[in-house]
């Protein structure tokens, strides 16, 4: 069987915009899985800086080519590049799109990660359902206490290290963000700048496409059925 790079990677979603460090994401996965990852690639929300990022990537490739001796440095446009410190400042300001690619050394490690996070996902859903039920019980207790003339019960203490519903915060990114994993595409099929599309923009695009399709259907219907309707009206007259 032919090996594919996608068999050694997963797409993880659910990170906050401030999760810009691959080291933090890598440490989070390793703490849950119990083994070391090959690496992590953050999908940044490049936004208006897409031209800057593509320019810096081109310059990095040119610099690598000149170091390998593929062509002399006089042919590379590296003279006008901005200093590393300024590049670092701009790159540090890039927010995460909420997605990251997680790379494994073995296919078995990848399959274990899929099973582990599927189990965590079930725990998160159960925890949310249980937390909702607990909130309803608390509201009922407070209503009964007020009707009975006494204050609400405060016997419940803090649930240290636990999210609502009894879920351990150790399986949540930064203790509060649930992460999901899914199949990753081949690296050649990844369009990094598409990760900057936000949820609201996606909804807007879907609505625009739907309205355009509806308008097209109405126009076609008018073109197809208008002659028949006109003929029927003239025949009736």
Buried (B, 14 or more C-beta within 10 A) or exposed (E): EEEEEBBBBBBBBBBEEEBBEBEBBBEBBEEBBEEEBBEBBBBBBBBEBBEBBEBBEEBEEBBEBBEEEEEEEEEBEEEEBEEEEEBEEEBEEBBBBBBBBBBBEEEEBBEBBEEBBEEBBEBBEEBBEBBEEBEEEEEEEEEEEEEEEEEEEEEEEEEEEEBEBEBEBEBBBEEEEBBBBEEBEEEEEBEBBEBBEEEEEEEEEEEEEEEEEEEEEEEEEEEEEEEEEEEEEEEEE
